[in-house]
């Protein structure tokens, strides 16, 4: 088997924090790699788009939550992971979005790939993140959440 393609496509993610401190994670299944994982909403930055604009767009597309909730507060997070046969090595901006309740998540504009790989979502405390049965991406997410405050 050949080595997977390597990509450094720019991307942005959103750490959504509810009033009780729980964080929104999306659950995905990679049919190529045969693994499942949890990660914050987000995705690639389109040409001509700023990272903040991409974070706001991705949040709305993947969750139905308002992009305006994404604050211009972020951390640069190094990432290395495999997805659909591609090896990603990059640094992503993780933005903060705070909510005064636990909003309903209704994905509204998934791509075909996202519709085929999405398993659901959940709101988790830092303690619950530490014991999820599937991989947490990035593995340092609890630290990122704490640092974003």
Secondary structure, 3 states (H helix, E strand, C coil): CCCCEEECCCEEEEEEECCCCCEEEEEEEECCCCEEEEECEEEECCCCCCHHHHHHHHHHHHHCCCHHHEEEEEEEEEEEEEECCEEEEEEEEEEEEECCCCCCCCCCCCCHHHHHHEEEEEEECHHHHCCCCCEEECCCHHHHHHHHC
